[in-house]
Amino acid sequence: MTENDIKQYDNVPVTVAAKYLDVNPQYLRIGLQRNRLPFGSAVQVSGKDDGRWSYQISPGALINWKEGKSLQDWISENKTYLKTLLEE
């Protein structure tokens, strides 16, 4: 699983993200459910007793997290671009 594979998704499936990070998919599910991972979120989609969840994993945030980059790093690297957007 490569960075280019991840970039093909709008929402990276948990199983794909787990392969990319070389971790168990359950690790990601629980981490997202408990808001412990900064690259996605989890929402319970039905009744509490049903246990069904929906996951949203951002490809860019996932790649940055694997590379050890923070949002602050990305902002620093893209200051000129962000200034241009804000001036429009």
Beta strands, then each sheet from edge to edge (+ up, - down):
strand 1: 40-44
strand 2: 53-57
sheet 1: 1+ 2-
end
